[in-house]
């Protein structure tokens, strides 16, 4: 049987035991659950993302980077939150000509993967363990924050937005890519049905544990729609400068600027 199994990820059986009582509405449970997931899937994560999105992930990120990079000045300081294996951070660093790019993630396994695959990059790229709900960065200290599929996994995404607003300089830019709950009911149910079954199949093929990727559907169902997310952005002090909607509102791309303090 063909199996693209991770080389050295955490034992998926831990997730199977937690999935018996899936309580993503519980903040503490979600933090533990998400941490366990990413410890399991870190090896091979980039390959899975590209295959599962039928290659669309790469084009989404490329467009988001293009729209974000042209809105910031020279030699920016960039913070990539939930950096995972560092693919978005490294591409943005190169495109924007950053003076410093700092990748943050709560998963040590993901950070090890990022360090391993980017060990030959310039010294101005750094990867640090940090919780997005309590960013280990000074107020008003970065020019751009980037996030790929990260806010949906936060135990409190409104608090995460507040932290992003805190660390961005006035006029700084946020770029964000994520899955969202589609607004139209019929499409929402069809999309989530697909994500549930396709995710569980992929989880079994990659790790012999369906919920490694089966988690996607329930996490999206509990997350916001694109209009709800945009409302939260404005409430956190951002002005949306560019947006993109893909897959009938199931995927959103946003570029938003932190409003200047008054």
GIFENPE-V682390 format. One record per residue. N is the residue number from 1. PHI is phi in radians with two decimals (* if undefined). PSI is psi as a letter, one per 40 degrees, with the letter a starting at -180 (* if undefined). NEAR is the number of other C-alpha atoms within 8 Angstrom. Layout:
N_PHI_PSI_NEAR + N_PHI_PSI_NEAR
This chain:
1_*_h_2 + 2_-1.19_h_4 + 3_-2.60_h_7 + 4_-1.66_g_7 + 5_-1.49_i_8 + 6_-1.05_i_12 + 7_-1.23_d_6 + 8_-2.60_f_5 + 9_-1.24_i_11 + 10_-1.13_i_8 + 11_-1.11_h_7 + 12_-1.10_e_11 + 13_-1.06_d_7 + 14_-1.06_d_8 + 15_-1.24_d_14 + 16_-1.03_d_10 + 17_-1.17_d_7 + 18_-1.24_d_9 + 19_-1.24_e_8 + 20_-1.10_d_6 + 21_-2.35_g_5 + 22_-1.36_h_6 + 23_-2.19_g_7 + 24_-1.23_e_8 + 25_-1.29_e_6 + 26_-1.47_h_7 + 27_-1.03_d_9 + 28_-1.13_d_7 + 29_-1.12_d_9 + 30_-1.08_d_12 + 31_-1.03_d_10 + 32_-1.17_d_8 + 33_-1.15_d_10 + 34_-1.13_d_9 + 35_-1.05_d_10 + 36_-1.15_d_11 + 37_-0.98_d_10 + 38_-1.26_d_11 + 39_-1.18_d_13 + 40_-1.38_d_13 + 41_-1.65_e_12 + 42_-0.90_d_14 + 43_-1.18_h_11 + 44_1.48_e_10 + 45_-1.09_d_9 + 46_-1.08_d_8 + 47_-1.08_d_7 + 48_-1.06_d_8 + 49_-1.01_d_9 + 50_-1.17_d_12 + 51_-1.19_d_8 + 52_-1.18_d_7 + 53_-1.64_e_8 + 54_0.96_f_7 + 55_1.44_e_9 + 56_-1.22_d_8 + 57_-0.95_d_10 + 58_-1.11_d_8 + 59_-1.23_d_8 + 60_-1.07_d_10 + 61_-1.15_d_10 + 62_-1.09_d_8 + 63_-1.19_d_8 + 64_-1.11_d_14 + 65_-1.09_d_12 + 66_-1.05_d_9 + 67_-1.19_d_10 + 68_-1.32_d_12 + 69_-1.11_d_10 + 70_-1.39_e_8 + 71_-1.87_e_7 + 72_-2.15_i_12 + 73_-1.42_a_6 + 74_-1.37_i_7 + 75_0.86_f_9 + 76_-1.27_i_14 + 77_-1.71_h_12 + 78_-2.02_h_14 + 79_-2.08_h_12 + 80_-1.81_h_14 + 81_-1.67_h_13 + 82_1.09_f_13 + 83_-1.19_e_15 + 84_1.02_b_12 + 85_-1.50_e_14 + 86_1.53_e_11 + 87_-1.17_d_10 + 88_-1.21_d_11 + 89_-1.05_d_13 + 90_-1.20_d_10 + 91_-1.17_d_9 + 92_-1.21_d_10 + 93_-1.00_d_12 + 94_-1.22_d_8 + 95_-1.20_d_9 + 96_-1.56_e_12 + 97_1.08_f_9 + 98_-1.20_i_12 + 99_-1.40_d_8 + 100_-2.70_h_12 + 101_-2.16_h_14 + 102_-1.99_h_12 + 103_-1.73_h_15 + 104_-2.02_h_15 + 105_-2.74_i_17 + 106_-1.49_e_10 + 107_-1.67_h_11 + 108_-1.14_d_9 + 109_-1.14_d_10 + 110_-1.11_d_14 + 111_-1.14_d_16 + 112_-1.11_d_9 + 113_-1.11_d_12 + 114_-1.07_d_13 + 115_-1.13_d_10 + 116_-1.12_d_7 + 117_-1.38_e_8 + 118_-2.07_f_9 + 119_-1.16_e_6 + 120_-1.68_e_5 + 121_-1.31_i_6 + 122_-1.05_i_5 + 123_-1.24_e_5 + 124_-1.46_e_7 + 125_-1.78_h_11 + 126_-2.31_i_9 + 127_-2.24_h_11 + 128_-2.40_i_9 + 129_-1.34_h_10 + 130_-2.87_i_10 + 131_-1.52_h_10 + 132_-1.18_e_13 + 133_-1.47_e_9 + 134_-2.52_g_8 + 135_-1.15_h_9 + 136_-1.52_f_6 + 137_-2.40_i_6 + 138_-1.19_i_6 + 139_-1.01_i_8 + 140_0.89_f_9 + 141_-2.04_e_10 + 142_-2.18_i_13 + 143_-1.56_d_13 + 144_-2.55_i_14 + 145_-2.06_h_14 + 146_-2.12_i_13 + 147_-2.51_h_13 + 148_-2.08_h_11 + 149_1.04_f_11 + 150_-1.86_d_10 + 151_-1.09_d_9 + 152_-1.08_d_11 + 153_-1.56_e_9 + 154_-1.23_i_11 + 155_-1.15_d_8 + 156_-2.58_g_8 + 157_-1.26_d_10 + 158_-1.17_d_8 + 159_-1.15_d_8 + 160_-1.09_d_13 + 161_-1.10_d_10 + 162_-1.09_d_9 + 163_-1.15_d_12 + 164_-1.11_d_9 + 165_-1.08_d_11 + 166_-1.13_d_9 + 167_-1.47_e_13 + 168_-1.32_i_17 + 169_-1.17_i_12 + 170_-0.95_h_9 + 171_1.55_e_10 + 172_-1.22_i_12 + 173_-2.04_h_15 + 174_-1.93_h_13 + 175_-2.09_h_15 + 176_-2.51_h_13 + 177_-2.24_h_14 + 178_-2.85_i_12 + 179_-1.47_i_10 + 180_-2.38_i_14 + 181_-1.36_h_14 + 182_-1.02_i_12 + 183_-1.25_d_8 + 184_-1.25_h_6 + 185_-1.07_d_7 + 186_-1.07_d_6 + 187_-1.17_d_9 + 188_-1.01_d_12 + 189_-1.17_d_8 + 190_-1.18_d_8 + 191_-1.11_d_9 + 192_-1.20_d_11 + 193_-1.07_d_9 + 194_-1.10_d_9 + 195_-1.09_d_11 + 196_-1.13_d_13 + 197_-1.32_d_9 + 198_-1.18_d_9 + 199_-1.13_d_17 + 200_-1.17_d_14 + 201_-1.13_d_10 + 202_-1.12_d_10 + 203_-1.07_d_15 + 204_-1.21_d_10 + 205_-1.15_d_12 + 206_-1.38_d_11 + 207_-2.31_e_13 + 208_1.05_f_8 + 209_-2.51_h_14 + 210_-0.98_d_13 + 211_-1.35_e_12 + 212_-1.01_d_15 + 213_-1.97_e_10 + 214_-1.11_d_16 + 215_-1.02_d_10 + 216_-0.96_d_10 + 217_-1.08_d_12 + 218_-1.12_d_9 + 219_-1.19_d_11 + 220_-1.24_d_13 + 221_-1.04_d_10 + 222_-1.51_e_8 + 223_-1.55_a_9 + 224_-1.49_i_11 + 225_-1.42_i_11 + 226_-1.07_d_12 + 227_-1.05_d_7 + 228_-1.15_d_8 + 229_-1.12_d_9 + 230_-1.14_d_9 + 231_-1.11_d_8 + 232_-1.15_d_9 + 233_-1.03_d_12 + 234_-1.12_d_10 + 235_-1.13_d_7 + 236_-1.47_e_10 + 237_1.71_f_9 + 238_-1.94_i_12 + 239_-1.97_h_10 + 240_-1.34_h_12 + 241_-1.85_d_8 + 242_-2.73_i_8 + 243_-2.49_i_9 + 244_-2.48_h_7 + 245_-2.10_h_10 + 246_-2.23_i_8 + 247_0.93_f_6 + 248_1.10_f_8 + 249_1.56_e_13 + 250_-1.50_e_13 + 251_-2.27_h_12 + 252_-2.21_i_15 + 253_-2.12_h_13 + 254_-2.39_i_14 + 255_-2.13_h_15 + 256_-2.34_i_12 + 257_-1.91_h_12 + 258_-1.23_h_15 + 259_-1.14_i_9 + 260_-1.13_h_6 + 261_-1.07_i_4 + 262_-1.99_*_2
